Amino acid sequence: MKPDQIRVLDRATVMRCLDEIDPVTVVESAVCAHTQGHSELPAEGYMAWENSAGAYTRSVAMLGAVRHGPGTAYGMKLINASVTNPSLGIERAGGFSVLFDPETARPVTLVEAGHVSALRTAAYTMSTLRHLGPAHFDAVSIIGCGTLAAMHARLLRQYFPAVREIHLFDIDPNRTAALARQMRAECPELKATEHQDLESCVRASPVVVTLTVSSEPYIPPHWLASGAFVAHVSLDDVLPAVFREAEAIYVDDVDLVRDNPRRILGAVMQAGDVVADPETAAAEGRALSRRYGDVLLGRAEAVRPRDGFVVSNPFGMAILDVAICQEVAVQAAEAGLGAVVDLLGDPARAHA
């Protein structure tokens, strides 16, 4: 492309490109690069307001870079959301990611962000399940039945064919029913069990995935089965005692999680109940927050749930979106996909 041209990729094009990509491999590579210090992740821009319905509405802008050989990528993710969007028939969150040319810093690719964001979130969960989850499991409980839940169900089918049943709960029974219908249509080999109460859904499986927008924690440790794995994907689902009693806690970035008071683990770490230093944890009998990237790099042995439970609590780094978008951009360029737009336009036409 010429300078100041940008390739625009809509969702359909992105999905076509993703057919050639293993998102779990891309996510793991980006997490490893970050753990090795081969990334840039500036502080995110965050703005929240209430819409006309008085509902929580926000905009998040996140810059990031991953530097690992030919996969080096620079970019930004802008993802906006409102909790009332599903009632309007649209996804709760949506936006776009932009990739930058490493030499000129010009934006060169614009990618629809909603699908990629959901995919990289679910891909991270699949990775942690592969390395940290129970050795054998055939059922998963999903709390929250929106877009992220549907993506998790799809990837569970792909990466864990031994899973035969998915238990579902949402505070809105209509969403629970809608996801169950979707699963029965897309994945008839999986049994979708709808739960009317939260506790029974949590207790039903050795793997619990939280995908809600709750701002108040509500899951106590005694609901979790012995040998359970909790993918605490959303901000505030498990009570502080879950972290204090966990056999192990894994995060993608200790500092990012600890410094974010909007998430329950950040508050627990700031209170000193969970620490990042192994010596302090051992000396004072406190829970330890571990870096998942160290497991992927072979620097630390994975702790899988035994008599208790293990918790994965990712921050959700924008570099994962950037890394996947870079792979998508390569596929699109090679196949000539997307719409190429000249940002400067035609000066002659402009002055005609």
C-alpha positions, -999 to 999 in steps of 0.1 A, spaced: 0 0 0 10 36 -5 18 59 25 -13 72 43 -34 43 30 -51 21 56 -66 -14 51 -100 -17 68 -111 -52 78 -147 -58 88 -158 -87 110 -166 -111 82 -131 -105 67 -115 -109 101 -132 -142 107 -121 -154 73 -85 -146 81 -88 -162 115 -95 -195 99 -58 -197 91 -47 -188 127 -44 -207 160 -54 -180 185 -42 -199 215 -7 -201 200 -7 -164 192 -19 -155 227 7 -177 244 35 -162 222 24 -127 232 22 -136 269 57 -151 267 71 -120 250 55 -98 277 70 -119 305 104 -116 289 101 -79 287 96 -78 249 65 -56 249 52 -22 257 19 -17 276 13 20 285 -14 29 310 -49 26 295 -72 55 289 -105 50 307 -136 71 307 -170 62 322 -204 78 322 -241 70 326 -262 69 295 -298 82 293 -310 50 310 -286 57 339 -265 26 329 -228 22 332 -212 31 299 -174 34 292 -146 38 267 -112 22 271 -82 30 248 -52 7 251 -19 11 233 5 -19 231 34 -33 213 48 -69 210 84 -73 198 94 -108 188 110 -111 153 88 -109 123 57 -108 145 66 -74 159 35 -53 161 25 -18 173 -11 -8 178 -41 4 198 -74 -11 208 -104 11 214 -133 -8 229 -165 8 242 -194 -7 261 -227 -1 278 -245 -26 299 -278 -17 282 -266 -26 247 -279 -62 248 -314 -49 254 -310 -29 222 -301 -61 203 -264 -53 200 -233 -67 217 -223 -51 250 -189 -41 237 -176 -30 203 -149 -9 187 -118 -13 166 -80 -19 168 -55 0 147 -20 -13 137 9 11 131 37 9 106 68 4 128 89 28 106 65 57 99 41 52 128 12 57 103 -19 36 110 -19 9 83 -47 -16 93 -80 -10 111 -96 -42 124 -131 -46 139 -123 -53 175 -153 -70 191 -147 -104 176 -109 -103 182 -114 -91 218 -138 -120 226 -115 -145 208 -83 -135 226 -101 -135 259 -114 -170 253 -81 -182 239 -63 -171 271 -88 -191 291 -82 -222 269 -44 -218 274 -47 -216 312 -70 -246 312 -45 -265 291 -16 -258 315 -33 -251 349 -67 -268 348 -77 -303 361 -59 -331 344 -93 -345 333 -127 -328 331 -158 -333 310 -179 -304 322 -176 -266 325 -197 -240 342 -201 -206 326 -214 -177 346 -227 -149 324 -242 -158 290 -233 -130 266 -209 -128 237 -178 -139 257 -197 -170 268 -206 -180 233 -170 -176 222 -158 -197 252 -182 -225 243 -169 -225 207 -133 -228 218 -141 -254 244 -155 -275 217 -124 -270 196 -96 -274 222 -113 -298 247 -133 -324 228 -136 -344 261 -160 -318 274 -195 -331 270 -216 -307 291 -216 -269 297 -236 -256 326 -250 -221 321 -263 -193 344 -271 -156 338 -291 -133 360 -313 -128 330 -329 -162 323 -336 -151 287 -298 -148 280 -293 -182 295 -319 -197 273 -307 -179 242 -271 -192 247 -284 -227 253 -304 -226 221 -274 -213 202 -252 -241 216 -277 -268 207 -277 -255 172 -240 -250 167 -227 -278 190 -253 -305 192 -227 -329 207 -225 -307 238 -252 -308 264 -262 -273 275 -277 -273 310 -296 -242 321 -295 -233 358 -320 -212 376 -297 -204 405 -261 -194 406 -248 -218 433 -260 -249 415 -242 -238 383 -209 -231 402 -211 -265 420 -219 -284 389 -184 -285 373 -147 -287 382 -141 -257 359 -159 -224 365 -156 -195 340 -169 -161 351 -179 -137 323 -202 -111 340 -202 -74 345 -207 -76 382 -192 -50 404 -199 -69 436 -182 -102 444 -206 -131 452 -189 -165 448 -177 -180 482 -149 -206 483 -171 -233 497 -191 -234 465 -160 -246 446 -154 -283 443 -122 -299 454 -98 -299 425 -116 -270 408 -102 -244 384 -116 -209 383 -111 -187 352 -120 -154 368 -122 -135 336 -144 -107 347 -136 -82 374 -156 -89 406 -171 -123 408 -153 -143 435 -152 -131 471 -118 -121 486 -117 -154 506 -114 -173 473 -80 -157 466 -69 -161 502 -77 -198 502 -66 -207 467 -38 -233 461 -24 -210 435 -33 -177 417 -21 -169 382 -21 -135 365 -8 -122 331 8 -92 347 12 -88 385 16 -50 385 -14 -43 362 -37 -64 383 -24 -51 416 -27 -14 405 -63 -17 393 -87 -10 422 -117 -18 399 -110 -55 402 -114 -75 433 -79 -91 431 -64 -57 428 -81 -46 460 -71 -78 478 -34 -73 467 -34 -37 478 -47 -48 512 -18 -72 514 -38 -104 516 -22 -116 483 14 -109 476 37 -112 446 69 -121 465 74 -159 472 95 -153 503 69 -130 518 41 -154 510 60 -183 526 72 -163 557 38 -147 564 15 -175 552 -1 -153 525 -15 -162 491 10 -158 462 2 -142 429 22 -160 402 29 -149 366 14 -173 341 41 -165 315 67 -182 337 48 -214 333 46 -210 295 84 -203 294 92 -233 316 106 -210 343 81 -224 369 62 -256 374 25 -253 369 3 -257 400 -28 -276 391 -57 -280 415 -54 -309 440 -74 -308 472 -84 -272 468 -87 -249 438 -66 -228 415 -76 -193 401 -66 -177 369 -72 -139 370 -59 -121 338 -58 -84 335 -66 -87 298 -37 -71 280 -42 -51 248 -10 -67 234 -30 -99 229 -54 -81 206 -25 -64 188 -7 -97 183 -38 -114 169 -47 -84 147 -11 -85 133 -16 -121 122 -50 -111 107 -34 -82 89 -7 -105 73 -34 -129 61 -55 -101 47 -26 -84 29 -15 -117 13 -50 -125 1 -58 -89 -9 -88 -87 15 -104 -57 30 -110 -21 17 -80 1 12 -87 37 20 -66 67 12 -67 89 43 -55 119 24 -79 115 -5 -73 128 -40 -61 165 -37 -71 171 -73 -107 159 -66 -109 178 -34 -102 211 -52 -123 204 -82 
